[in-house]
């Protein structure tokens, strides 16, 4: 009985890991493919392209300034506004 429960949990973890692996590639593929396409094919300035690709990160930082990610646990910690 213990073996069947353990096997079920292992299958769930593998399925969840495969889903997150696919999601990682789906999220990163736009930026990875944008660099060679825009720079080599269309001749866009690399500095301007890097600014355009960094814009969503900068916007996300400005929208949620109180959330700091912990390097050890990987969880977000809400920091007060200097009080």
C-alpha positions in Angstrom: 0.0 0.0 0.0 2.8 2.4 0.8 4.5 1.7 -2.5 1.3 2.6 -4.5 0.9 5.9 -2.6 4.6 6.7 -3.1 4.4 5.9 -6.8 1.3 8.1 -7.2 3.1 11.0 -5.6 6.2 10.5 -7.8 4.0 10.6 -10.9 2.3 13.8 -9.7 5.6 15.4 -9.0 7.0 14.4 -12.4 3.9 15.7 -14.2 4.1 19.0 -12.3 7.8 19.3 -13.0 7.3 18.7 -16.7 4.5 21.3 -16.8 6.7 23.9 -15.2 9.6 22.9 -17.5 7.4 23.6 -20.5 6.1 26.8 -19.0 9.7 28.0 -18.5 10.5 27.4 -22.2 7.2 29.1 -23.3 8.0 32.2 -21.2 11.7 32.5 -22.2 11.3 31.6 -25.9 10.0 35.1 -26.8 13.1 36.8 -25.4 15.5 34.2 -26.7 14.2 34.3 -30.2 13.7 38.1 -30.3 17.4 38.9 -30.0 18.6 37.2 -33.1 15.5 38.1 -35.2 15.4 41.8 -34.4 19.2 42.3 -34.3 20.3 40.2 -37.3 17.2 40.3 -39.6 15.8 43.7 -38.9 18.9 45.6 -37.8 17.5 47.0 -34.5 20.1 48.6 -32.2 21.0 46.1 -29.5 20.8 48.7 -26.7 17.3 49.7 -27.7 16.3 46.0 -27.9 17.6 45.3 -24.5 15.7 48.3 -23.1 12.5 47.0 -24.7 13.0 43.5 -23.3 13.7 44.8 -19.8 10.7 47.1 -19.8 8.3 44.5 -18.4 10.7 43.7 -15.5 11.1 47.4 -14.7 7.3 47.9 -14.8 6.8 45.0 -12.5 9.3 46.4 -10.1 7.6 49.8 -10.0 4.1 48.3 -9.6 5.1 46.1 -6.5 7.9 48.0 -4.7 7.3 46.4 -1.3 7.8 42.8 -2.4 11.4 41.5 -1.8 12.3 38.0 -2.8 14.3 36.0 -0.2 17.4 34.4 -1.8 17.4 31.5 0.7 13.7 30.4 0.7 12.5 31.8 -2.7 9.4 33.3 -1.0 8.3 36.9 -1.2 8.5 39.0 2.0 6.5 42.2 2.3 8.7 45.1 3.5 7.2 48.1 5.1 7.6 51.6 3.6 10.3 52.8 5.9 8.3 53.2 9.1 
